[in-house]
Amino acid sequence: MHTSREADRRARRNSVHAGAERRAAPDRAAALGQYRARAAVYDFEISAVEPMRRRAIERLGLSAGEVVIDAGCGTGLSLIALARAVGESGAVIGVEQSPEMIRRARDRIAAARLTT
């Protein structure tokens, strides 16, 4: 005979929480490997969505002096446009876990002579 507590536990275990199935955590090492392999060609691979990126940045409605965090900034494709939007009185913080991608982002910032 099952108690109501056991039934509740079983129901929670078998239910879908907030409409999503439980999934294994992403494999960080595999993701880093993919980005390492793609870093040199990443900008080319996603060049088709560049107009969408520009529109998205425009729609943020950023103003001088604001601070922006670009989480998962990759090679820094958005960083220059974001920096221009917030001006010298603002700041843009790019966060990226792939050393190869962030290296390209840093090179992009240095080439643009950005300090924001």
C-alpha positions as CSV (number, residue, x, y, z in Angstrom):
1,M,0.0,0.0,0.0
2,H,1.3,3.5,-1.0
3,T,1.1,6.4,1.4
4,S,0.0,9.8,0.1
5,R,3.5,11.0,0.7
6,E,5.0,8.3,-1.5
7,A,2.4,9.1,-4.2
8,D,3.2,12.8,-4.0
9,R,6.9,12.0,-4.4
10,R,6.3,9.7,-7.4
11,A,4.0,12.3,-9.0
12,R,6.7,15.0,-8.7
13,R,9.3,12.7,-10.0
14,N,7.2,11.8,-13.0
15,S,5.8,15.3,-13.7
16,V,7.1,17.9,-16.0
17,H,8.2,20.9,-14.0
18,A,7.0,24.3,-15.4
19,G,6.3,22.7,-18.8
20,A,9.9,21.5,-19.5
21,E,11.3,18.1,-19.2
22,R,14.3,17.5,-16.9
23,R,17.5,17.5,-18.9
24,A,21.1,16.7,-18.2
25,A,23.3,19.7,-17.7
26,P,25.1,21.0,-20.8
27,D,28.5,19.5,-21.4
28,R,30.8,22.5,-21.0
29,A,33.9,20.8,-22.3
30,A,32.0,19.8,-25.5
31,A,30.7,23.4,-25.9
32,L,34.2,24.9,-25.5
33,G,35.5,22.4,-28.0
34,Q,32.9,23.5,-30.5
35,Y,33.6,27.2,-30.0
36,R,37.4,26.5,-30.2
37,A,36.9,24.8,-33.5
38,R,34.6,27.6,-34.9
39,A,36.3,30.7,-33.5
40,A,38.2,31.4,-36.7
41,V,35.1,31.2,-38.9
42,Y,32.4,32.2,-36.5
43,D,31.9,35.7,-37.8
44,F,31.5,34.4,-41.3
45,E,29.1,31.6,-40.2
46,I,26.7,34.1,-38.7
47,S,27.1,37.0,-41.1
48,A,23.6,36.4,-42.5
49,V,22.1,37.6,-39.2
50,E,24.1,40.8,-39.0
51,P,21.1,43.0,-40.0
52,M,19.1,41.4,-37.2
53,R,21.9,42.0,-34.7
54,R,22.0,45.7,-35.6
55,R,18.2,46.1,-35.3
56,A,18.3,44.3,-31.9
57,I,20.9,46.7,-30.6
58,E,18.9,49.7,-32.0
59,R,15.8,48.4,-30.3
60,L,17.5,48.4,-26.9
61,G,17.3,52.2,-27.0
62,L,20.6,52.7,-25.2
63,S,21.7,56.1,-24.0
64,A,25.0,57.7,-23.2
65,G,26.2,56.7,-19.8
66,E,24.4,53.3,-19.5
67,V,26.1,50.0,-18.7
68,V,25.5,47.0,-20.9
69,I,26.5,43.4,-20.3
70,D,26.9,41.2,-23.4
71,A,26.7,37.7,-21.9
72,G,28.1,35.2,-24.3
73,C,29.7,37.9,-26.4
74,G,31.6,35.5,-28.6
75,T,34.0,37.3,-30.9
76,G,32.6,40.6,-29.9
77,L,30.5,41.3,-33.0
78,S,28.1,43.5,-30.9
79,L,30.6,45.2,-28.7
80,I,31.5,48.1,-31.0
81,A,27.9,49.0,-31.7
82,L,27.0,48.7,-28.0
83,A,30.0,50.9,-27.1
84,R,29.0,53.6,-29.6
85,A,25.4,53.5,-28.2
86,V,26.5,54.1,-24.6
87,G,29.4,56.5,-25.4
88,E,32.5,57.2,-23.5
89,S,30.5,57.9,-20.3
90,G,29.0,54.4,-20.5
91,A,30.5,50.9,-20.3
92,V,30.1,47.6,-22.1
93,I,31.1,44.4,-20.4
94,G,31.6,41.4,-22.6
95,V,31.5,38.0,-20.9
96,E,32.6,34.8,-22.8
97,Q,33.7,31.4,-21.5
98,S,35.7,30.4,-24.7
99,P,39.3,31.7,-24.6
100,E,39.5,31.6,-28.4
101,M,36.3,33.7,-28.8
102,I,37.2,36.3,-26.2
103,R,40.7,36.6,-27.7
104,R,39.0,37.6,-31.0
105,A,36.7,40.0,-29.1
106,R,39.7,41.7,-27.4
107,D,41.5,42.0,-30.8
108,R,38.3,43.6,-32.2
109,I,38.1,46.1,-29.4
110,A,41.8,47.0,-29.7
111,A,41.5,47.5,-33.5
112,A,38.6,49.8,-32.9
113,R,40.5,51.7,-30.2
114,L,37.6,51.4,-27.8
115,T,37.9,52.3,-24.1
116,T,34.3,51.9,-23.2
